[in-house]
């Protein structure tokens, strides 16, 4: 049974080996997961999906909106995958206070960062390599139908600047 420390260790080691490049991190994660047994890959997938669901929140979506200058439903999913890929400290810090991403992210290039759909499918790919079968149902509670929390008016710069003053100052002004 993979615990949370092992999960974050895999995420961190792949990010460090990829020099922070999200696509390379995804490829490296697939390689590393493919060296584990299928049950460990399932455990990793459960950890990953549970964290993606935890980050499905209006306030996190608003932070992504400021960082990327707008984020669709699909892009927000890719942002959550990327956020998990940044490691436990940044992920948990962002959930505690999404505006703290202004301080937590050393570098952020909106052409490269904030988007890593492939990371969300690393476990699927590794599992299929190992077993020849698609990743089975993870038997987790269903993802929330709507983001958690109070909706924000993403179209209002005033609302975003007030809710995310540090992010707004660093990435939009």
C-alpha positions, 0 to 999 in steps of 0.5 A: 500500500503506497502511503502519502509520503511515497506518493509525494516522493514519486511526484517530487523526484520526477519533477526534480529529474525533469528540471521542472518541465511538466511534460518531461515530468509526466514521461518520467513519472510513467517510467517510474510507475512502470517499475512498480507493481500494478497495485502500487500504480493503483494506489498512486492513481487513487492518491492523485485523483483524491488530490485533484478532487480536493483542489476542485474549488472555486478559490483555486480556479480563481487563482488559476484564472489570474495566473493564466489569464483565463481558464476553461473547465478542461484547462482547470483540470490540467491546472490541478494536475500541474499543481499536484506536480509541483509537490506537497508544499506548493499543493497544500499551500495553494489549498490553504490560501490560493493567493499564496501561490504568488509567494510559493512559485519561484518562476511561472511561465504561463506558456509552459506552467499551469498546464499538465494534462499528461500528468493526470494520465501517468498512472493510466499509462503505466498500469496499461504498460504493466498489465495490458489492461486499462486502469480499473475503477479506483473505487473512490467517492465520485468527484464533486459535480461543481467546484467546492466553495463560493463561485467567483466572477472570473470576468471581473478584474476588480473581484480577482484583484481583491480576492488575490492581491498578491497574485494580481500584483505579481502576474497581472499588473 
